Amino acid sequence: MWIINEIKWDPTALNEQAWTIFIAGVGVVFIVLYVLSLIFILFQKTLAASAKKNQQIKEKKAAKACEKTKNGSNQIIETNPSHIENQVQAAIAMGLHFYLNEQHDDESLLLTIDSRERLSSPWSAKVFNGLQK
C-alpha cells in the first residue's frame, strides 16, 4: 500500500566505490566549512582593524578641530558638525528644501518633530496599531 514499506535497507549493496564517494563527499563538506569559517574570522578581524583605524583618524581630526579662542581664554570651540543636534539639522534641511523648491501653494511652514520611543517594529505594526485603538 505505502511505498515506504517497499524500501529495504541492504548493506551488501554498498560496495567500495560507494563508500569512497560517501567519505570523500563528507570530507569535502567539512573542509569547505572549515575554510569558510577561517575566511569569516579573518574578515571580522580585518573589519575590526579597519574600524579601529577609522576611529583613530576621527579622534585625530576631532582633536585638531578643537581650537582655543584668540582672546586667550580656556574656552574650546567645537567645529565638528556632527555635534549639531538633530532638531537643528531637521530645521536646516527643511529650510533648504523650501528655499530650493518652488512653492505653488501657501502653507503654514510649521515643522513639528514628534519623537517617541519605538515600541514595535514594522513587522508587528499591524498588531501594535490594533492594540492602541
Backbone as XML, in Angstrom:
<?xml version="1.0"?>
<chain id="A" units="angstrom">
  <residue number="1" name="MET">
    <atom name="N" x="0.824" y="-1.173" z="0.000"/>
    <atom name="CA" x="0.000" y="0.000" z="0.000"/>
    <atom name="C" x="0.879" y="1.251" z="0.000"/>
  </residue>
  <residue number="2" name="TRP">
    <atom name="N" x="1.746" y="1.368" z="0.964"/>
    <atom name="CA" x="2.619" y="2.533" z="1.008"/>
    <atom name="C" x="3.958" y="2.197" z="0.372"/>
  </residue>
  <residue number="3" name="ILE">
    <atom name="N" x="4.524" y="3.173" z="-0.307"/>
    <atom name="CA" x="5.810" y="2.943" z="-0.959"/>
    <atom name="C" x="6.943" y="2.843" z="0.061"/>
  </residue>
  <residue number="4" name="ILE">
    <atom name="N" x="6.755" y="3.443" z="1.226"/>
    <atom name="CA" x="7.773" y="3.391" z="2.263"/>
    <atom name="C" x="7.981" y="1.958" z="2.759"/>
  </residue>
  <residue number="5" name="ASN">
    <atom name="N" x="6.938" y="1.167" z="2.694"/>
    <atom name="CA" x="7.057" y="-0.230" z="3.114"/>
    <atom name="C" x="7.889" y="-1.054" z="2.143"/>
  </residue>
  <residue number="6" name="GLU">
    <atom name="N" x="8.040" y="-0.555" z="0.922"/>
    <atom name="CA" x="8.777" y="-1.295" z="-0.099"/>
    <atom name="C" x="10.285" y="-1.037" z="-0.024"/>
  </residue>
  <residue number="7" name="ILE">
    <atom name="N" x="10.695" y="-0.036" z="0.744"/>
    <atom name="CA" x="12.118" y="0.293" z="0.843"/>
    <atom name="C" x="12.768" y="-0.646" z="1.839"/>
  </residue>
  <residue number="8" name="LYS">
    <atom name="N" x="13.805" y="-1.308" z="1.417"/>
    <atom name="CA" x="14.535" y="-2.245" z="2.258"/>
    <atom name="C" x="15.991" y="-1.773" z="2.361"/>
  </residue>
  <residue number="9" name="TRP">
    <atom name="N" x="16.564" y="-1.859" z="3.537"/>
    <atom name="CA" x="17.967" y="-1.483" z="3.746"/>
    <atom name="C" x="18.818" y="-2.737" z="3.561"/>
  </residue>
  <residue number="10" name="ASP">
    <atom name="N" x="19.694" y="-2.695" z="2.541"/>
    <atom name="CA" x="20.555" y="-3.835" z="2.249"/>
    <atom name="C" x="22.007" y="-3.366" z="2.261"/>
  </residue>
  <residue number="11" name="PRO">
    <atom name="N" x="22.739" y="-3.560" z="3.359"/>
    <atom name="CA" x="24.128" y="-3.096" z="3.425"/>
    <atom name="C" x="25.058" y="-3.816" z="2.461"/>
  </residue>
  <residue number="12" name="THR">
    <atom name="N" x="24.651" y="-4.950" z="1.925"/>
    <atom name="CA" x="25.511" y="-5.659" z="0.973"/>
    <atom name="C" x="25.544" y="-4.960" z="-0.383"/>
  </residue>
  <residue number="13" name="ALA">
    <atom name="N" x="24.589" y="-4.031" z="-0.627"/>
    <atom name="CA" x="24.563" y="-3.316" z="-1.903"/>
    <atom name="C" x="25.619" y="-2.212" z="-1.962"/>
  </residue>
  <residue number="14" name="LEU">
    <atom name="N" x="26.195" y="-1.872" z="-0.809"/>
    <atom name="CA" x="27.220" y="-0.836" z="-0.787"/>
    <atom name="C" x="28.579" y="-1.467" z="-1.056"/>
  </residue>
  <residue number="15" name="ASN">
    <atom name="N" x="29.179" y="-1.076" z="-2.164"/>
    <atom name="CA" x="30.492" y="-1.600" z="-2.490"/>
    <atom name="C" x="31.568" y="-0.580" z="-2.111"/>
  </residue>
  <residue number="16" name="GLU">
    <atom name="N" x="32.820" y="-0.867" z="-2.459"/>
    <atom name="CA" x="33.927" y="0.014" z="-2.089"/>
    <atom name="C" x="33.800" y="1.385" z="-2.740"/>
  </residue>
  <residue number="17" name="GLN">
    <atom name="N" x="33.312" y="1.438" z="-3.952"/>
    <atom name="CA" x="33.174" y="2.714" z="-4.665"/>
    <atom name="C" x="32.140" y="3.604" z="-3.977"/>
  </residue>
  <residue number="18" name="ALA">
    <atom name="N" x="31.045" y="3.073" z="-3.488"/>
    <atom name="CA" x="30.023" y="3.852" z="-2.798"/>
    <atom name="C" x="30.577" y="4.424" z="-1.503"/>
  </residue>
  <residue number="19" name="TRP">
    <atom name="N" x="31.334" y="3.590" z="-0.753"/>
    <atom name="CA" x="31.941" y="4.095" z="0.484"/>
    <atom name="C" x="32.973" y="5.178" z="0.196"/>
  </residue>
  <residue number="20" name="THR">
    <atom name="N" x="33.732" y="5.034" z="-0.854"/>
    <atom name="CA" x="34.734" y="6.042" z="-1.218"/>
    <atom name="C" x="34.062" y="7.365" z="-1.565"/>
  </residue>
  <residue number="21" name="ILE">
    <atom name="N" x="33.007" y="7.304" z="-2.336"/>
    <atom name="CA" x="32.285" y="8.526" z="-2.712"/>
    <atom name="C" x="31.656" y="9.171" z="-1.479"/>
  </residue>
  <residue number="22" name="PHE">
    <atom name="N" x="31.106" y="8.360" z="-0.589"/>
    <atom name="CA" x="30.486" y="8.882" z="0.625"/>
    <atom name="C" x="31.522" y="9.584" z="1.512"/>
  </residue>
  <residue number="23" name="ILE">
    <atom name="N" x="32.631" y="8.931" z="1.770"/>
    <atom name="CA" x="33.665" y="9.507" z="2.639"/>
    <atom name="C" x="34.276" y="10.749" z="1.998"/>
  </residue>
  <residue number="24" name="ALA">
    <atom name="N" x="34.522" y="10.718" z="0.689"/>
    <atom name="CA" x="35.082" y="11.888" z="0.001"/>
    <atom name="C" x="34.096" y="13.060" z="0.054"/>
  </residue>
  <residue number="25" name="GLY">
    <atom name="N" x="32.822" y="12.795" z="-0.133"/>
    <atom name="CA" x="31.815" y="13.862" z="-0.097"/>
    <atom name="C" x="31.716" y="14.507" z="1.265"/>
  </residue>
  <residue number="26" name="VAL">
    <atom name="N" x="31.663" y="13.683" z="2.313"/>
    <atom name="CA" x="31.586" y="14.216" z="3.674"/>
    <atom name="C" x="32.866" y="14.992" z="4.004"/>
  </residue>
  <residue number="27" name="GLY">
    <atom name="N" x="34.006" y="14.464" z="3.578"/>
    <atom name="CA" x="35.282" y="15.151" z="3.817"/>
    <atom name="C" x="35.332" y="16.504" z="3.130"/>
  </residue>
  <residue number="28" name="VAL">
    <atom name="N" x="34.872" y="16.584" z="1.885"/>
    <atom name="CA" x="34.862" y="17.860" z="1.154"/>
    <atom name="C" x="33.950" y="18.865" z="1.847"/>
  </residue>
  <residue number="29" name="VAL">
    <atom name="N" x="32.810" y="18.427" z="2.316"/>
    <atom name="CA" x="31.877" y="19.330" z="3.000"/>
    <atom name="C" x="32.519" y="19.922" z="4.249"/>
  </residue>
  <residue number="30" name="PHE">
    <atom name="N" x="33.162" y="19.088" z="5.071"/>
    <atom name="CA" x="33.772" y="19.593" z="6.296"/>
    <atom name="C" x="34.982" y="20.482" z="6.012"/>
  </residue>
  <residue number="31" name="ILE">
    <atom name="N" x="35.757" y="20.158" z="4.997"/>
    <atom name="CA" x="36.899" y="21.016" z="4.635"/>
    <atom name="C" x="36.414" y="22.383" z="4.168"/>
  </residue>
  <residue number="32" name="VAL">
    <atom name="N" x="35.375" y="22.412" z="3.343"/>
    <atom name="CA" x="34.831" y="23.686" z="2.859"/>
    <atom name="C" x="34.254" y="24.504" z="4.018"/>
  </residue>
  <residue number="33" name="LEU">
    <atom name="N" x="33.559" y="23.854" z="4.941"/>
    <atom name="CA" x="33.033" y="24.576" z="6.107"/>
    <atom name="C" x="34.157" y="25.154" z="6.950"/>
  </residue>
  <residue number="34" name="TYR">
    <atom name="N" x="35.239" y="24.410" z="7.133"/>
    <atom name="CA" x="36.379" y="24.903" z="7.907"/>
    <atom name="C" x="37.031" y="26.103" z="7.215"/>
  </residue>
  <residue number="35" name="VAL">
    <atom name="N" x="37.222" y="26.016" z="5.904"/>
    <atom name="CA" x="37.819" y="27.129" z="5.158"/>
    <atom name="C" x="36.910" y="28.362" z="5.220"/>
  </residue>
  <residue number="36" name="LEU">
    <atom name="N" x="35.612" y="28.176" z="5.088"/>
    <atom name="CA" x="34.685" y="29.305" z="5.178"/>
    <atom name="C" x="34.723" y="29.952" z="6.560"/>
  </residue>
  <residue number="37" name="SER">
    <atom name="N" x="34.827" y="29.139" z="7.606"/>
    <atom name="CA" x="34.909" y="29.721" z="8.950"/>
    <atom name="C" x="36.191" y="30.527" z="9.109"/>
  </residue>
  <residue number="38" name="LEU">
    <atom name="N" x="37.302" y="30.051" z="8.548"/>
    <atom name="CA" x="38.555" y="30.825" z="8.593"/>
    <atom name="C" x="38.415" y="32.140" z="7.836"/>
  </residue>
  <residue number="39" name="ILE">
    <atom name="N" x="37.764" y="32.099" z="6.683"/>
    <atom name="CA" x="37.568" y="33.323" z="5.894"/>
    <atom name="C" x="36.729" y="34.327" z="6.684"/>
  </residue>
  <residue number="40" name="PHE">
    <atom name="N" x="35.660" y="33.869" z="7.313"/>
    <atom name="CA" x="34.810" y="34.780" z="8.084"/>
    <atom name="C" x="35.546" y="35.355" z="9.292"/>
  </residue>
  <residue number="41" name="ILE">
    <atom name="N" x="36.366" y="34.543" z="9.950"/>
    <atom name="CA" x="37.132" y="35.037" z="11.092"/>
    <atom name="C" x="38.134" y="36.101" z="10.637"/>
  </residue>
  <residue number="42" name="LEU">
    <atom name="N" x="38.823" y="35.855" z="9.527"/>
    <atom name="CA" x="39.782" y="36.839" z="9.007"/>
    <atom name="C" x="39.068" y="38.112" z="8.553"/>
  </residue>
  <residue number="43" name="PHE">
    <atom name="N" x="37.899" y="37.953" z="7.951"/>
    <atom name="CA" x="37.125" y="39.112" z="7.515"/>
    <atom name="C" x="36.695" y="39.953" z="8.717"/>
  </residue>
  <residue number="44" name="GLN">
    <atom name="N" x="36.285" y="39.290" z="9.800"/>
    <atom name="CA" x="35.884" y="40.006" z="11.012"/>
    <atom name="C" x="37.072" y="40.761" z="11.606"/>
  </residue>
  <residue number="45" name="LYS">
    <atom name="N" x="38.231" y="40.126" z="11.651"/>
    <atom name="CA" x="39.418" y="40.790" z="12.183"/>
    <atom name="C" x="39.826" y="41.976" z="11.314"/>
  </residue>
  <residue number="46" name="THR">
    <atom name="N" x="39.700" y="41.837" z="9.997"/>
    <atom name="CA" x="40.027" y="42.934" z="9.088"/>
    <atom name="C" x="39.078" y="44.106" z="9.296"/>
  </residue>
  <residue number="47" name="LEU">
    <atom name="N" x="37.780" y="43.817" z="9.441"/>
    <atom name="CA" x="36.817" y="44.890" z="9.684"/>
    <atom name="C" x="37.062" y="45.581" z="11.013"/>
  </residue>
  <residue number="48" name="ALA">
    <atom name="N" x="37.410" y="44.818" z="12.042"/>
    <atom name="CA" x="37.680" y="45.413" z="13.349"/>
    <atom name="C" x="38.911" y="46.311" z="13.281"/>
  </residue>
  <residue number="49" name="ALA">
    <atom name="N" x="39.957" y="45.875" z="12.579"/>
    <atom name="CA" x="41.160" y="46.693" z="12.441"/>
    <atom name="C" x="40.867" y="47.958" z="11.650"/>
  </residue>
  <residue number="50" name="SER">
    <atom name="N" x="40.044" y="47.836" z="10.614"/>
    <atom name="CA" x="39.680" y="48.998" z="9.811"/>
    <atom name="C" x="38.852" y="49.988" z="10.633"/>
  </residue>
  <residue number="51" name="ALA">
    <atom name="N" x="37.911" y="49.475" z="11.420"/>
    <atom name="CA" x="37.086" y="50.352" z="12.259"/>
    <atom name="C" x="37.945" y="51.053" z="13.309"/>
  </residue>
  <residue number="52" name="LYS">
    <atom name="N" x="38.911" y="50.347" z="13.868"/>
    <atom name="CA" x="39.798" y="50.942" z="14.867"/>
    <atom name="C" x="40.647" y="52.048" z="14.234"/>
  </residue>
  <residue number="53" name="LYS">
    <atom name="N" x="41.128" y="51.798" z="13.021"/>
    <atom name="CA" x="41.933" y="52.804" z="12.319"/>
    <atom name="C" x="41.085" y="54.036" z="11.997"/>
  </residue>
  <residue number="54" name="ASN">
    <atom name="N" x="39.846" y="53.818" z="11.536"/>
    <atom name="CA" x="38.956" y="54.940" z="11.237"/>
    <atom name="C" x="38.631" y="55.737" z="12.497"/>
  </residue>
  <residue number="55" name="GLN">
    <atom name="N" x="38.454" y="55.046" z="13.629"/>
    <atom name="CA" x="38.174" y="55.726" z="14.891"/>
    <atom name="C" x="39.360" y="56.593" z="15.308"/>
  </residue>
  <residue number="56" name="GLN">
    <atom name="N" x="40.579" y="56.076" z="15.128"/>
    <atom name="CA" x="41.763" y="56.851" z="15.473"/>
    <atom name="C" x="41.888" y="58.085" z="14.586"/>
  </residue>
  <residue number="57" name="ILE">
    <atom name="N" x="41.554" y="57.938" z="13.303"/>
    <atom name="CA" x="41.597" y="59.084" z="12.383"/>
    <atom name="C" x="40.562" y="60.118" z="12.799"/>
  </residue>
  <residue number="58" name="LYS">
    <atom name="N" x="39.350" y="59.673" z="13.172"/>
    <atom name="CA" x="38.310" y="60.607" z="13.612"/>
    <atom name="C" x="38.724" y="61.325" z="14.886"/>
  </residue>
  <residue number="59" name="GLU">
    <atom name="N" x="39.358" y="60.597" z="15.806"/>
    <atom name="CA" x="39.804" y="61.226" z="17.049"/>
    <atom name="C" x="40.878" y="62.274" z="16.782"/>
  </residue>
  <residue number="60" name="LYS">
    <atom name="N" x="41.772" y="61.999" z="15.842"/>
    <atom name="CA" x="42.803" y="62.980" z="15.488"/>
    <atom name="C" x="42.170" y="64.222" z="14.859"/>
  </residue>
  <residue number="61" name="LYS">
    <atom name="N" x="41.191" y="64.014" z="13.974"/>
    <atom name="CA" x="40.513" y="65.152" z="13.352"/>
    <atom name="C" x="39.741" y="65.965" z="14.387"/>
  </residue>
  <residue number="62" name="ALA">
    <atom name="N" x="39.098" y="65.274" z="15.337"/>
    <atom name="CA" x="38.351" y="65.976" z="16.380"/>
    <atom name="C" x="39.301" y="66.771" z="17.268"/>
  </residue>
  <residue number="63" name="ALA">
    <atom name="N" x="40.492" y="66.239" z="17.534"/>
    <atom name="CA" x="41.461" y="66.960" z="18.347"/>
    <atom name="C" x="41.954" y="68.210" z="17.619"/>
  </residue>
  <residue number="64" name="LYS">
    <atom name="N" x="42.110" y="68.108" z="16.307"/>
    <atom name="CA" x="42.539" y="69.275" z="15.530"/>
    <atom name="C" x="41.423" y="70.306" z="15.425"/>
  </residue>
  <residue number="65" name="ALA">
    <atom name="N" x="40.162" y="69.824" z="15.437"/>
    <atom name="CA" x="39.035" y="70.731" z="15.264"/>
    <atom name="C" x="38.787" y="71.587" z="16.498"/>
  </residue>
  <residue number="66" name="CYS">
    <atom name="N" x="39.217" y="71.119" z="17.647"/>
    <atom name="CA" x="39.044" y="71.886" z="18.879"/>
    <atom name="C" x="40.164" y="72.914" z="18.955"/>
  </residue>
  <residue number="67" name="GLU">
    <atom name="N" x="39.809" y="74.166" z="18.876"/>
    <atom name="CA" x="40.810" y="75.236" z="18.907"/>
    <atom name="C" x="40.494" y="76.186" z="20.058"/>
  </residue>
  <residue number="68" name="LYS">
    <atom name="N" x="41.529" y="76.797" z="20.559"/>
    <atom name="CA" x="41.317" y="77.805" z="21.591"/>
    <atom name="C" x="40.975" y="79.136" z="20.920"/>
  </residue>
  <residue number="69" name="THR">
    <atom name="N" x="40.183" y="79.919" z="21.589"/>
    <atom name="CA" x="39.808" y="81.212" z="21.041"/>
    <atom name="C" x="41.007" y="82.151" z="21.019"/>
  </residue>
  <residue number="70" name="LYS">
    <atom name="N" x="40.929" y="83.188" z="20.215"/>
    <atom name="CA" x="42.059" y="84.099" z="20.035"/>
    <atom name="C" x="42.290" y="85.000" z="21.240"/>
  </residue>
  <residue number="71" name="ASN">
    <atom name="N" x="41.285" y="85.205" z="22.085"/>
    <atom name="CA" x="41.457" y="86.116" z="23.206"/>
    <atom name="C" x="42.187" y="85.482" z="24.384"/>
  </residue>
  <residue number="72" name="GLY">
    <atom name="N" x="42.620" y="84.242" z="24.255"/>
    <atom name="CA" x="43.434" y="83.615" z="25.285"/>
    <atom name="C" x="42.663" y="82.914" z="26.378"/>
  </residue>
  <residue number="73" name="SER">
    <atom name="N" x="41.346" y="82.886" z="26.329"/>
    <atom name="CA" x="40.600" y="82.207" z="27.379"/>
    <atom name="C" x="40.678" y="80.692" z="27.156"/>
  </residue>
  <residue number="74" name="ASN">
    <atom name="N" x="40.226" y="79.953" z="28.113"/>
    <atom name="CA" x="40.310" y="78.500" z="28.026"/>
    <atom name="C" x="39.069" y="77.871" z="27.407"/>
  </residue>
  <residue number="75" name="GLN">
    <atom name="N" x="38.250" y="78.663" z="26.733"/>
    <atom name="CA" x="37.072" y="78.109" z="26.083"/>
    <atom name="C" x="37.502" y="77.333" z="24.842"/>
  </residue>
  <residue number="76" name="ILE">
    <atom name="N" x="36.810" y="76.262" z="24.588"/>
    <atom name="CA" x="37.107" y="75.447" z="23.419"/>
    <atom name="C" x="35.931" y="75.560" z="22.458"/>
  </residue>
  <residue number="77" name="ILE">
    <atom name="N" x="36.250" y="75.800" z="21.200"/>
    <atom name="CA" x="35.220" y="75.920" z="20.172"/>
    <atom name="C" x="35.193" y="74.612" z="19.397"/>
  </residue>
  <residue number="78" name="GLU">
    <atom name="N" x="34.058" y="73.965" z="19.361"/>
    <atom name="CA" x="33.899" y="72.739" z="18.592"/>
    <atom name="C" x="33.495" y="73.120" z="17.177"/>
  </residue>
  <residue number="79" name="THR">
    <atom name="N" x="34.281" y="72.699" z="16.198"/>
    <atom name="CA" x="33.947" y="72.983" z="14.808"/>
    <atom name="C" x="33.488" y="71.733" z="14.073"/>
  </residue>
  <residue number="80" name="ASN">
    <atom name="N" x="33.298" y="70.671" z="14.799"/>
    <atom name="CA" x="32.867" y="69.423" z="14.197"/>
    <atom name="C" x="31.346" y="69.466" z="14.001"/>
  </residue>
  <residue number="81" name="PRO">
    <atom name="N" x="30.844" y="69.327" z="12.744"/>
    <atom name="CA" x="29.401" y="69.438" z="12.515"/>
    <atom name="C" x="28.595" y="68.268" z="13.050"/>
  </residue>
  <residue number="82" name="SER">
    <atom name="N" x="29.236" y="67.195" z="13.491"/>
    <atom name="CA" x="28.468" y="66.058" z="13.991"/>
    <atom name="C" x="27.860" y="66.340" z="15.358"/>
  </residue>
  <residue number="83" name="HIS">
    <atom name="N" x="28.247" y="67.454" z="15.998"/>
    <atom name="CA" x="27.703" y="67.779" z="17.314"/>
    <atom name="C" x="26.425" y="68.606" z="17.228"/>
  </residue>
  <residue number="84" name="ILE">
    <atom name="N" x="25.989" y="68.928" z="16.016"/>
    <atom name="CA" x="24.746" y="69.678" z="15.860"/>
    <atom name="C" x="23.585" y="68.761" z="16.218"/>
  </residue>
  <residue number="85" name="GLU">
    <atom name="N" x="22.632" y="69.285" z="16.965"/>
    <atom name="CA" x="21.503" y="68.473" z="17.396"/>
    <atom name="C" x="20.616" y="68.090" z="16.223"/>
  </residue>
  <residue number="86" name="ASN">
    <atom name="N" x="19.867" y="67.009" z="16.402"/>
    <atom name="CA" x="19.004" y="66.500" z="15.336"/>
    <atom name="C" x="17.931" y="67.501" z="14.941"/>
  </residue>
  <residue number="87" name="GLN">
    <atom name="N" x="17.369" y="68.226" z="15.915"/>
    <atom name="CA" x="16.322" y="69.182" z="15.596"/>
    <atom name="C" x="16.871" y="70.317" z="14.733"/>
  </residue>
  <residue number="88" name="VAL">
    <atom name="N" x="18.092" y="70.742" z="15.032"/>
    <atom name="CA" x="18.708" y="71.811" z="14.240"/>
    <atom name="C" x="18.966" y="71.313" z="12.827"/>
  </residue>
  <residue number="89" name="GLN">
    <atom name="N" x="19.437" y="70.080" z="12.696"/>
    <atom name="CA" x="19.662" y="69.518" z="11.368"/>
    <atom name="C" x="18.355" y="69.418" z="10.581"/>
  </residue>
  <residue number="90" name="ALA">
    <atom name="N" x="17.274" y="69.032" z="11.240"/>
    <atom name="CA" x="15.980" y="68.938" z="10.560"/>
    <atom name="C" x="15.497" y="70.306" z="10.124"/>
  </residue>
  <residue number="91" name="ALA">
    <atom name="N" x="15.678" y="71.313" z="10.971"/>
    <atom name="CA" x="15.246" y="72.668" z="10.613"/>
    <atom name="C" x="16.055" y="73.196" z="9.435"/>
  </residue>
  <residue number="92" name="ILE">
    <atom name="N" x="17.345" y="72.953" z="9.424"/>
    <atom name="CA" x="18.188" y="73.399" z="8.307"/>
    <atom name="C" x="17.786" y="72.681" z="7.024"/>
  </residue>
  <residue number="93" name="ALA">
    <atom name="N" x="17.522" y="71.380" z="7.112"/>
    <atom name="CA" x="17.116" y="70.621" z="5.932"/>
    <atom name="C" x="15.793" y="71.127" z="5.377"/>
  </residue>
  <residue number="94" name="MET">
    <atom name="N" x="14.833" y="71.402" z="6.261"/>
    <atom name="CA" x="13.547" y="71.916" z="5.780"/>
    <atom name="C" x="13.706" y="73.309" z="5.176"/>
  </residue>
  <residue number="95" name="GLY">
    <atom name="N" x="14.545" y="74.138" z="5.780"/>
    <atom name="CA" x="14.786" y="75.462" z="5.217"/>
    <atom name="C" x="15.388" y="75.387" z="3.828"/>
  </residue>
  <residue number="96" name="LEU">
    <atom name="N" x="16.360" y="74.510" z="3.643"/>
    <atom name="CA" x="16.947" y="74.329" z="2.317"/>
    <atom name="C" x="15.933" y="73.759" z="1.329"/>
  </residue>
  <residue number="97" name="HIS">
    <atom name="N" x="15.091" y="72.858" z="1.790"/>
    <atom name="CA" x="14.064" y="72.286" z="0.928"/>
    <atom name="C" x="13.102" y="73.360" z="0.443"/>
  </residue>
  <residue number="98" name="PHE">
    <atom name="N" x="12.643" y="74.212" z="1.363"/>
    <atom name="CA" x="11.723" y="75.276" z="0.968"/>
    <atom name="C" x="12.405" y="76.312" z="0.088"/>
  </residue>
  <residue number="99" name="TYR">
    <atom name="N" x="13.680" y="76.540" z="0.307"/>
    <atom name="CA" x="14.399" y="77.539" z="-0.481"/>
    <atom name="C" x="14.635" y="77.040" z="-1.905"/>
  </residue>
  <residue number="100" name="LEU">
    <atom name="N" x="14.989" y="75.761" z="-2.050"/>
    <atom name="CA" x="15.352" y="75.229" z="-3.355"/>
    <atom name="C" x="14.154" y="74.773" z="-4.182"/>
  </residue>
  <residue number="101" name="ASN">
    <atom name="N" x="13.015" y="74.507" z="-3.569"/>
    <atom name="CA" x="11.831" y="74.050" z="-4.300"/>
    <atom name="C" x="10.804" y="75.166" z="-4.340"/>
  </residue>
  <residue number="102" name="GLU">
    <atom name="N" x="10.212" y="75.335" z="-5.515"/>
    <atom name="CA" x="9.176" y="76.353" z="-5.647"/>
    <atom name="C" x="7.907" y="75.894" z="-4.932"/>
  </residue>
  <residue number="103" name="GLN">
    <atom name="N" x="7.252" y="76.830" z="-4.279"/>
    <atom name="CA" x="6.005" y="76.527" z="-3.597"/>
    <atom name="C" x="4.852" y="77.115" z="-4.403"/>
  </residue>
  <residue number="104" name="HIS">
    <atom name="N" x="3.939" y="76.255" z="-4.812"/>
    <atom name="CA" x="2.779" y="76.713" z="-5.574"/>
    <atom name="C" x="1.625" y="77.126" z="-4.659"/>
  </residue>
  <residue number="105" name="ASP">
    <atom name="N" x="1.593" y="76.570" z="-3.471"/>
    <atom name="CA" x="0.527" y="76.866" z="-2.520"/>
    <atom name="C" x="1.127" y="77.530" z="-1.293"/>
  </residue>
  <residue number="106" name="ASP">
    <atom name="N" x="0.325" y="78.377" z="-0.657"/>
    <atom name="CA" x="0.765" y="78.955" z="0.612"/>
    <atom name="C" x="0.521" y="77.948" z="1.718"/>
  </residue>
  <residue number="107" name="GLU">
    <atom name="N" x="1.587" y="77.611" z="2.425"/>
    <atom name="CA" x="1.481" y="76.657" z="3.512"/>
    <atom name="C" x="1.931" y="77.318" z="4.805"/>
  </residue>
  <residue number="108" name="SER">
    <atom name="N" x="1.604" y="76.719" z="5.921"/>
    <atom name="CA" x="1.916" y="77.319" z="7.210"/>
    <atom name="C" x="3.402" y="77.228" z="7.537"/>
  </residue>
  <residue number="109" name="LEU">
    <atom name="N" x="4.133" y="76.315" z="6.915"/>
    <atom name="CA" x="5.562" y="76.104" z="7.141"/>
    <atom name="C" x="5.886" y="75.814" z="8.603"/>
  </residue>
  <residue number="110" name="LEU">
    <atom name="N" x="4.971" y="75.159" z="9.279"/>
    <atom name="CA" x="5.180" y="74.767" z="10.657"/>
    <atom name="C" x="5.750" y="73.357" z="10.673"/>
  </residue>
  <residue number="111" name="LEU">
    <atom name="N" x="6.925" y="73.221" z="11.255"/>
    <atom name="CA" x="7.597" y="71.933" z="11.314"/>
    <atom name="C" x="7.430" y="71.358" z="12.713"/>
  </residue>
  <residue number="112" name="THR">
    <atom name="N" x="6.804" y="70.197" z="12.791"/>
    <atom name="CA" x="6.577" y="69.549" z="14.079"/>
    <atom name="C" x="7.399" y="68.273" z="14.123"/>
  </residue>
  <residue number="113" name="ILE">
    <atom name="N" x="8.223" y="68.153" z="15.147"/>
    <atom name="CA" x="9.024" y="66.947" z="15.334"/>
    <atom name="C" x="8.477" y="66.225" z="16.551"/>
  </residue>
  <residue number="114" name="ASP">
    <atom name="N" x="7.965" y="65.043" z="16.316"/>
    <atom name="CA" x="7.397" y="64.245" z="17.390"/>
    <atom name="C" x="8.288" y="63.024" z="17.576"/>
  </residue>
  <residue number="115" name="SER">
    <atom name="N" x="9.064" y="63.028" z="18.630"/>
    <atom name="CA" x="9.961" y="61.890" z="18.870"/>
    <atom name="C" x="9.363" y="61.024" z="19.965"/>
  </residue>
  <residue number="116" name="ARG">
    <atom name="N" x="9.103" y="59.786" z="19.607"/>
    <atom name="CA" x="8.552" y="58.815" z="20.541"/>
    <atom name="C" x="9.439" y="57.579" z="20.533"/>
  </residue>
  <residue number="117" name="GLU">
    <atom name="N" x="9.403" y="56.888" z="21.639"/>
    <atom name="CA" x="10.132" y="55.631" z="21.703"/>
    <atom name="C" x="9.395" y="54.613" z="20.860"/>
  </residue>
  <residue number="118" name="ARG">
    <atom name="N" x="10.123" y="53.931" z="19.999"/>
    <atom name="CA" x="9.501" y="52.955" z="19.107"/>
    <atom name="C" x="9.236" y="51.664" z="19.880"/>
  </residue>
  <residue number="119" name="LEU">
    <atom name="N" x="7.976" y="51.315" z="19.987"/>
    <atom name="CA" x="7.604" y="50.146" z="20.762"/>
    <atom name="C" x="7.437" y="48.901" z="19.914"/>
  </residue>
  <residue number="120" name="SER">
    <atom name="N" x="7.456" y="49.059" z="18.598"/>
    <atom name="CA" x="7.276" y="47.891" z="17.760"/>
    <atom name="C" x="8.076" y="48.064" z="16.487"/>
  </residue>
  <residue number="121" name="SER">
    <atom name="N" x="8.285" y="46.975" z="15.806"/>
    <atom name="CA" x="8.966" y="47.004" z="14.524"/>
    <atom name="C" x="7.925" y="47.095" z="13.412"/>
  </residue>
  <residue number="122" name="PRO">
    <atom name="N" x="8.362" y="47.392" z="12.193"/>
    <atom name="CA" x="7.389" y="47.429" z="11.095"/>
    <atom name="C" x="6.683" y="46.088" z="10.878"/>
  </residue>
  <residue number="123" name="TRP">
    <atom name="N" x="7.318" y="45.005" z="11.286"/>
    <atom name="CA" x="6.705" y="43.692" z="11.092"/>
    <atom name="C" x="5.500" y="43.505" z="12.004"/>
  </residue>
  <residue number="124" name="SER">
    <atom name="N" x="5.523" y="44.113" z="13.175"/>
    <atom name="CA" x="4.401" y="43.933" z="14.086"/>
    <atom name="C" x="3.538" y="45.189" z="14.171"/>
  </residue>
  <residue number="125" name="ALA">
    <atom name="N" x="3.664" y="46.081" z="13.210"/>
    <atom name="CA" x="2.925" y="47.339" z="13.251"/>
    <atom name="C" x="1.411" y="47.115" z="13.182"/>
  </residue>
  <residue number="126" name="LYS">
    <atom name="N" x="0.980" y="46.114" z="12.437"/>
    <atom name="CA" x="-0.457" y="45.866" z="12.312"/>
    <atom name="C" x="-1.042" y="45.456" z="13.669"/>
  </residue>
  <residue number="127" name="VAL">
    <atom name="N" x="-0.346" y="44.590" z="14.375"/>
    <atom name="CA" x="-0.824" y="44.151" z="15.679"/>
    <atom name="C" x="-0.738" y="45.317" z="16.666"/>
  </residue>
  <residue number="128" name="PHE">
    <atom name="N" x="0.344" y="46.075" z="16.620"/>
    <atom name="CA" x="0.521" y="47.185" z="17.558"/>
    <atom name="C" x="-0.548" y="48.255" z="17.361"/>
  </residue>
  <residue number="129" name="ASN">
    <atom name="N" x="-0.851" y="48.590" z="16.103"/>
    <atom name="CA" x="-1.890" y="49.586" z="15.831"/>
    <atom name="C" x="-3.258" y="49.084" z="16.259"/>
  </residue>
  <residue number="130" name="GLY">
    <atom name="N" x="-3.475" y="47.795" z="16.151"/>
    <atom name="CA" x="-4.756" y="47.243" z="16.586"/>
    <atom name="C" x="-4.936" y="47.302" z="18.083"/>
  </residue>
  <residue number="131" name="LEU">
    <atom name="N" x="-3.823" y="47.225" z="18.835"/>
    <atom name="CA" x="-3.899" y="47.260" z="20.284"/>
    <atom name="C" x="-4.127" y="48.673" z="20.801"/>
  </residue>
  <residue number="132" name="GLN">
    <atom name="N" x="-3.737" y="49.703" z="20.051"/>
    <atom name="CA" x="-3.863" y="51.081" z="20.521"/>
    <atom name="C" x="-5.263" y="51.629" z="20.374"/>
  </residue>
  <residue number="133" name="LYS">
    <atom name="N" x="-6.118" y="51.002" z="19.600"/>
    <atom name="CA" x="-7.456" y="51.542" z="19.348"/>
    <atom name="C" x="-8.358" y="51.446" z="20.524"/>
  </residue>
</chain>
